[in-house]
C-alpha cells in the first residue's frame, strides 16, 4: 500500500511516501516497517487495533475515513503542466532551479533548521 511495487511512475512513489507520513501523523505508533507490510485497509485496521488495544469495531470508522482520503489523494493526478507537484509545498518554479533535482524540490539544511526555530 505504501511501498514500492516496481514499475510505478515517480510521481506515484512520491505520493506514497507522503501518504506514509500522513499515516504516521494519524497513528504515531506505526513505524515505517509496519506501514511497509500493510497491503489493505483491513490490515491497517488490524494493526491499529493491535497497537491501541481497542476493539476492531472502534478503529474501523477512523481507518475507513482515512483510507477514503488516501484513495482520493492517490487517484488525483500530480502532474501540472508536465512538472511533478510536491503535495506538501507549492510546485517547483524556475527560481528554485538551484534546489531541484529531477524536478523534485530539495531544501537545504539551513531551510530545515529555520523551519524548526519558527
KEGU-463752 format. One record per residue (C-alpha): x, y, z; residue in three letters. Coordinates in steps of 0.5 Angstrom, whole numbers, plus 500, padded with zeros to 3 digits. Example, Ala and Ser with C-alpha at 12.3 -4.5 7.8 and 13.67 -1.06 7.14 Angstrom:
2
525491516ALA 527498514SER 
This chain:
118
500500500UNK 506505502UNK 511501499UNK 515501492UNK 512495488UNK 516496482UNK 515500475UNK 511505478UNK 512512476UNK 516517480UNK 510522482UNK 506516485UNK 512514489UNK 513521492UNK 505521493UNK 506514497UNK 512517501UNK 507523503UNK 502518505UNK 506514509UNK 508520513UNK 501522513UNK 499515516UNK 505516522UNK 502523523UNK 495520524UNK 498514528UNK 505516531UNK 506509534UNK 506506527UNK 513505524UNK 516505517UNK 517498517UNK 510497520UNK 507501514UNK 511497509UNK 508491511UNK 501494510UNK 497492504UNK 490493505UNK 485497509UNK 484491514UNK 491490515UNK 492497517UNK 485497522UNK 488490525UNK 495494526UNK 492500529UNK 487495534UNK 493491536UNK 497497538UNK 492501541UNK 488495545UNK 482498542UNK 476493539UNK 476493532UNK 470496531UNK 472502535UNK 478503530UNK 475501523UNK 471508522UNK 477512523UNK 481508519UNK 476508514UNK 475515513UNK 483516513UNK 483511507UNK 478514503UNK 482520503UNK 488516502UNK 485513496UNK 482520493UNK 489523494UNK 493518490UNK 488518485UNK 489525484UNK 494527478UNK 500530481UNK 502533474UNK 502540473UNK 504543466UNK 509537466UNK 512538473UNK 512534479UNK 508537484UNK 510537491UNK 504535495UNK 507539502UNK 509545498UNK 508549492UNK 510547485UNK 517548484UNK 518554480UNK 524557475UNK 527561481UNK 528554485UNK 532551480UNK 539551484UNK 535547490UNK 532542485UNK 534535482UNK 530531477UNK 524536478UNK 523535486UNK 525540491UNK 530539496UNK 531544502UNK 538546504UNK 540544512UNK 539552513UNK 532552511UNK 530546515UNK 534549521UNK 530555520UNK 523551520UNK 525548527UNK 526555530UNK 520558528UNK 
